[in-house]
Amino acid sequence: MPEGRWEVKMVGRWCPVDPDYSRELDLAEMQGKLEFAYQTRGIEYMVDLSRMLQTNRTTGRRNQLRRVLPDGKAVDGWSSTQMRLAAVQTRTLGGSTQQYASGQMSGGHGRFQVWLNGGWKKMPIGEEQQIAVAVDGGKTDFIVEARGHRYRINMNTSTQENLATHKLRSIRQVELQNLAVPVAPAAPQIGRLASVPEGSVAVEQKCTTPFKLSYKAHDQNHDNQLSIAELEQIWFDAACKQALDDAEETRDLIRETVTLVFQEMDLLANGIVFETAWTHYWLLERYAPSFYACQVVQDGLRQVIQKDKSILSRLLRLFEEADDDNDAEITAEEMARVCRRVASSASGVGGFEVKGSLAYLSRQGEHADDDLSYNYFDFVAELLGRERHEVKLFQYDISGGRAWWSAPLLLGQQMDGLWHTGIVVYDKEYWYGGKLFESTPGMTPFGVPVKEIVLGHTVVTQDELWDFLVTELAREFTVETYDVLTHNCNCFTDEVTQFLLAQHIPDEVRLQPEKVMDSMAARAFRPVLNRWLGGFNVDGMDKARATDKQAAEELWSCVDAGSLVTFSRMDGGRPVAAEVLYKEDGICELRYWEPNVCGDIGGQLVEGRGIPKTQIKPLHRRTKRSKPRRAVNVVPDQDVAHPKLLDSAPGSCSVFGFNLFGLQVCSGYL
């Protein structure tokens, strides 16, 4: 049998898998079996060793797997056995057999993020590339150098340590859908390259240059005005070269895609986008840690631009000037310098920048770390005044104060209380009691909290948290799955705290079930407590709402072939419009348009399989499609580095890709 132990990443930490599961994983690896189903505790998982992921077949939730070898080296990509198998295995794409090569794909920018000032930030590209190379090589503890600083990266503890200051920060590896590409002759490129006109003087490449060139390519009337109708026609013409048999349905899909993009990009809401708005939006989206964070910034600027039409051009100019080395990142010193210059300038800037610069300089002590850097999203968000929200843990003693004397007798442990907890943020309390609830703080069925602990501050928005609850946790934290010892309110608050603050709740609460699990009293009271604590509803609670599994299922029942939906290709990513092609048993097959917005025009129609119902939201509109069809494979239109074999499976999705934002995004299966 292979050496080492198997681990699964749960709630931000690596945990050993149970012995039976470990034996199944060992056997699958020895047999070269990349996929298999496994059932434990009544939950069925689809295991994909090609991506080292397990997928909950009911909720669609994924957890990362890895093997830790006896020498401590972790393998979270393919094993050598799998690589040898992949090197000779073939798949059929679009009716022709294509040879796949093995190799670990590094993914696009945003694969690794660091927790800074209450929110996740995409790591600078240079630092991220070093981490990707080390992780793909199986290393878990290593040194990287970035911006004149040395950091120790520990993937086991998910931390980054500044070796000079010993400042410790949390990091995470974001699921980027594990895109892959077949090794095949490149198909003719769709669209044309946005090149500098003949006879033009070459200019220095700024971080904004590719987006500006892209706009010029799309602005085919050369009037610096790109309308909804013009963009729809350009993308439709490019898409039709790939979808000759689905022209009418494709037009409906492209129209919905353009509508969603304009809703976010067109801050003046006049149906026209200028070069500055185009460049600003795609650069902002490129570096925003999540779609919701980008949306908050755009909503703030939407109010400013009504009175100050030139705000976007000034923001872009200020960032370009500060970014001396054109790496799309400015240091804390450069950020402070540009703010001081703006604050002291009498002309050439507007009130928005002056107010934002003064506010940043006044709170500069909060960002004292000399290794901080700011991308374009950070730059705009700081000037706009990024709102930070206090996060509290409310602790309720469900023993009514009796735990301190009864616990030693019944449970054999001294305890201050038997804790139910809720997370309080945005003037709301979030808790689990069969459903997931949002209610007025302190007005839950548990009375007055015994303790209120400030855990930290977050820049995550209320909409972002609620979406996380509805899409990620609602199907996992239900009446049926509630267990006072193994899957309770404290498990939920720990998950939410991880999401908001990248940290755990106090061990006094988090580990309490482990202390009492083996006691006779705990086992005796378990059924009673499960019925009580896992069966609440919103009746009698003022201004409360709860996740509704039944309503979610009713929405899913309305989806069929031809339905227009939105789904995100990665955790926190921008929702894109998609057309459902086929539906069965909680999953669907769909297609969407992935545009080129960085240098080229055109893009790629992407068709995917195995998209779980948790990842889509109906738009309650549809295309002209009358009959379902299965998603088909297409040959990608770009050569892409780092090919890797991936197969489709329930809970996963086959996709294809192209060059996005100047990065080689791959195609294959997710």
PECORNOR-V484375 format. One record per helix or strand of 3 or more residues. SS is the DSSP state (H for helix, E for strand). FROM is the first residue (numbers start at 0). LEN is the number of residues. If there is no record, write none. Layout:
<<SS;FROM;LEN> <SS;FROM;LEN>>
This chain:
<<E;4;6> <E;12;4> <H;18;12> <E;34;6> <E;42;6> <E;52;4> <E;61;7> <H;79;9> <E;89;4> <E;95;4> <E;111;5> <E;118;4> <H;124;12> <E;140;6> <E;148;6> <E;158;4> <E;167;6> <H;208;10> <H;227;13> <H;243;22> <H;274;13> <H;290;15> <H;310;12> <H;331;13> <H;350;12> <H;363;4> <H;375;9> <E;388;9> <H;402;8> <E;418;7> <E;427;5> <E;435;4> <E;450;8> <H;461;12> <H;488;13> <H;506;4> <H;511;5> <H;519;14> <H;548;9> <E;562;5> <E;575;9> <E;586;9> <E;602;10> <H;612;3> <E;615;7>>
